[in-house]
Amino acid sequence: VPEISVEQIKQQMSLAVDRVMTEGSLYDAHLAALALKQAMGDVLEAIFLVRAYRTTLPRIGISQPIDTAAMRIERRISAIYKDIPGGQILGPTFDYTHRLLDFSLYERKPDGQTDQQKNTAPSQITAGDNHHYPHILNYLKQEGLLPSNTTDNHNNAHTVGDITREPLQYPSTRSTRLQQLARADEGFLLSLGYSTQRGYGRTHPFAGEIRMGHVEVSLFIEELGFDICLGEICITECEMLNQFVGNRQQPPQFTQGYGISFGFCERKAMAMALVDRSLQAKELGEVTDTPAAQEEFVLSHCDNVEASGFVSHLKLPHYVDFQSELALVRKMRAEYEKRHSANSPSEDDNQEHYQNA
């Protein structure tokens, strides 16, 4: 069987590549594809490889916050308004496809595509190159029905915490929570987000807006006194809308959950937004008696590299530990049997008991 190339993985398994970039916390499709090839398709192992490589890279600067309102749109949908400025843009999706195996893929030759198909990669289908697509939730903010973004110091990247350099502390700020959730395992967040919709949470979510496209990344150069565009990255952004009945300090309004990822990781961004909103329960004066609302539980267990390592370490030798456990159980078993035999009735007593019965 011919060996699959890194470029083939990058082009034809782009969703897996995007997940490795997101949870590996490094935007580099070539390295993510290389990690997937080295890991034989094991996504968690590939994420581990990317994380390990990331630690060797020098930190030369901190980029400015990206402006998602200026995104070059490839996909943009809203579940709360039918008609939105700029229109709904379906873009690439599995949502409206039949979940049927396509057996014709068995017979497709490597060069069986037409030139037009080869030259039409998803990143080149840009429906909104020359259009401005404002965030839908801004209209609710203008009515006062949705508070402004509460992310800590979101206008100043230099004051936002960095969980890759500083240990996570509790209670955490929303900026550090979002960082941890962005790197979190998609499956873990998906289960927690699912739980909030099945009664283990007090939120009723609406997909306010989900958008995917390209945004510019810029770096402020002190010597020049202005920003320099470093290039574009593809991201997926999700803003979930939740009802909030209000309290003594706040009137009834909506609240917001936020999710973001590298590439096209829509399910991850949606799950992240659901969990982000649940973790705001304490700040909003809500009861925190559900798993998704427990900040320390969620943030301490959502990282797949830590979880995978801790589970996999059980394969290492534990001979000494087990022998001590074995000796303890044997001793406890002997004491139990001794007590049981001392308290058990004799055979004659048992016969008399049965005859009386």
Secondary structure as GFF3:
##gff-version 3
##sequence-region A 1 357
A	DSSP	alpha_helix	6	12	.	.	.	ID=ss1
A	DSSP	alpha_helix	14	24	.	.	.	ID=ss2
A	DSSP	alpha_helix	29	38	.	.	.	ID=ss3
A	DSSP	alpha_helix	43	54	.	.	.	ID=ss4
A	DSSP	three_ten_helix	68	70	.	.	.	ID=ss5
A	DSSP	beta_strand	72	77	.	.	.	ID=ss6
A	DSSP	three_ten_helix	103	106	.	.	.	ID=ss7
A	DSSP	alpha_helix	115	118	.	.	.	ID=ss8
A	DSSP	three_ten_helix	122	124	.	.	.	ID=ss9
A	DSSP	alpha_helix	137	142	.	.	.	ID=ss10
A	DSSP	three_ten_helix	157	159	.	.	.	ID=ss11
A	DSSP	alpha_helix	174	182	.	.	.	ID=ss12
A	DSSP	alpha_helix	186	197	.	.	.	ID=ss13
A	DSSP	beta_strand	205	221	.	.	.	ID=ss14
A	DSSP	beta_strand	226	244	.	.	.	ID=ss15
A	DSSP	beta_strand	253	262	.	.	.	ID=ss16
A	DSSP	alpha_helix	266	278	.	.	.	ID=ss17
A	DSSP	three_ten_helix	291	293	.	.	.	ID=ss18
A	DSSP	alpha_helix	295	301	.	.	.	ID=ss19
A	DSSP	alpha_helix	304	312	.	.	.	ID=ss20
A	DSSP	three_ten_helix	313	315	.	.	.	ID=ss21
A	DSSP	alpha_helix	319	343	.	.	.	ID=ss22
A	DSSP	alpha_helix	347	356	.	.	.	ID=ss23
###
